Amino acid sequence: MEDHSEQVAGPLEFDTADRMRKSLRVAGFTVHDMAEYLGVTRGTVSTWINGHVEPSVQTLMLWAMHTGVPYEWLTGGAPVRGRVAEAPDRQARKVRPSSPKVYLPHFA
């Protein structure tokens, strides 16, 4: 029997793409939903969540706000403790960040 213990360097680490995928799934959004919200193609979102291209800081901030996760967690900083904020409702999803009027949901 082979010893594979030397192949594991340490605890599993998650990169930005992993965290983007997880936040999308937990918030209940599809790639199409996020692409529509950000005003980009599904292919662009796919390149981000598959780790082929790193999104801009602005995109990551919008992603974090839309999915309800802290920006710091999304970018690999602080771990999330407690409950993650709920994602905005369906109506709020329809608003694009580049539109003249952006309505942000009110969190109590």
C-alpha positions as CSV (number, residue, x, y, z in Angstrom):
1,M,0.0,0.0,0.0
2,E,1.3,3.4,-1.0
3,D,1.8,6.3,1.5
4,H,0.1,9.4,0.0
5,S,0.5,11.6,3.1
6,E,3.4,13.6,1.6
7,Q,1.1,14.7,-1.3
8,V,-1.0,16.9,1.0
9,A,1.0,20.1,1.9
10,G,-1.5,21.4,4.5
11,P,-5.1,22.3,4.9
12,L,-7.2,22.8,1.9
13,E,-7.0,26.4,0.6
14,F,-9.7,28.1,-1.4
15,D,-9.0,30.7,-4.0
16,T,-11.2,33.6,-5.2
17,A,-12.7,31.5,-7.9
18,D,-13.7,28.8,-5.4
19,R,-15.3,31.4,-3.1
20,M,-17.1,33.1,-6.0
21,R,-18.6,29.7,-7.0
22,K,-19.6,28.9,-3.4
23,S,-21.2,32.4,-2.8
24,L,-23.2,32.1,-6.0
25,R,-24.5,28.7,-5.0
26,V,-25.3,29.7,-1.4
27,A,-27.1,32.8,-2.6
28,G,-29.2,30.8,-5.1
29,F,-28.0,32.6,-8.2
30,T,-27.1,31.1,-11.5
31,V,-24.3,32.1,-13.7
32,H,-26.9,33.7,-16.0
33,D,-28.4,35.7,-13.0
34,M,-24.9,37.1,-12.1
35,A,-24.0,37.8,-15.7
36,E,-27.2,39.8,-16.2
37,Y,-26.7,41.7,-12.9
38,L,-23.1,42.7,-13.8
39,G,-23.9,43.4,-17.5
40,V,-21.4,40.8,-18.8
41,T,-21.7,37.5,-20.6
42,R,-22.1,34.1,-19.0
43,G,-18.8,33.2,-20.6
44,T,-17.1,36.1,-18.7
45,V,-18.6,34.9,-15.4
46,S,-17.5,31.4,-16.2
47,T,-13.9,32.5,-16.7
48,W,-14.0,34.1,-13.3
49,I,-15.5,31.1,-11.4
50,N,-13.2,28.6,-13.1
51,G,-10.1,30.6,-12.2
52,H,-9.0,31.5,-15.7
53,V,-9.3,35.3,-15.3
54,E,-9.2,37.3,-12.1
55,P,-12.1,39.8,-11.9
56,S,-11.6,43.5,-11.1
57,V,-11.9,44.8,-7.5
58,Q,-15.1,46.6,-8.6
59,T,-16.6,43.3,-9.9
60,L,-15.6,41.5,-6.7
61,M,-17.2,44.3,-4.6
62,L,-20.5,44.0,-6.6
63,W,-20.3,40.2,-6.4
64,A,-20.0,40.3,-2.6
65,M,-22.8,42.8,-2.2
66,H,-25.1,40.9,-4.5
67,T,-24.4,37.4,-3.0
68,G,-24.4,38.7,0.6
69,V,-20.9,37.7,1.5
70,P,-18.2,39.9,2.9
71,Y,-15.7,41.3,0.4
72,E,-12.8,40.3,2.7
73,W,-14.0,36.7,2.7
74,L,-14.5,36.6,-1.1
75,T,-11.0,37.8,-1.7
76,G,-9.4,35.3,0.7
77,G,-9.2,37.5,3.8
78,A,-11.2,37.0,7.0
79,P,-13.2,33.8,7.5
80,V,-17.0,34.2,7.7
81,R,-18.3,33.7,11.2
82,G,-22.0,33.4,11.9
83,R,-24.7,33.7,9.4
84,V,-24.2,35.2,5.9
85,A,-26.5,38.0,4.9
86,E,-29.4,36.9,2.8
87,A,-29.2,37.6,-0.9
88,P,-31.4,40.4,-2.2
89,D,-34.9,39.5,-3.4
90,R,-35.7,38.8,-7.1
91,Q,-36.8,42.4,-7.7
92,A,-33.4,43.8,-6.6
93,R,-31.6,41.3,-8.8
94,K,-33.1,42.9,-11.9
95,V,-31.2,46.2,-11.3
96,R,-27.9,46.5,-13.1
97,P,-25.0,48.2,-11.3
98,S,-24.5,50.5,-14.3
99,S,-28.0,51.8,-14.4
100,P,-28.6,55.4,-13.4
101,K,-30.8,54.5,-10.4
102,V,-29.5,51.6,-8.3
103,Y,-31.9,50.5,-5.6
104,L,-30.1,48.6,-2.8
105,P,-32.2,46.4,-0.6
106,H,-32.5,47.5,3.0
107,F,-31.0,45.0,5.5
108,A,-32.3,45.3,9.1
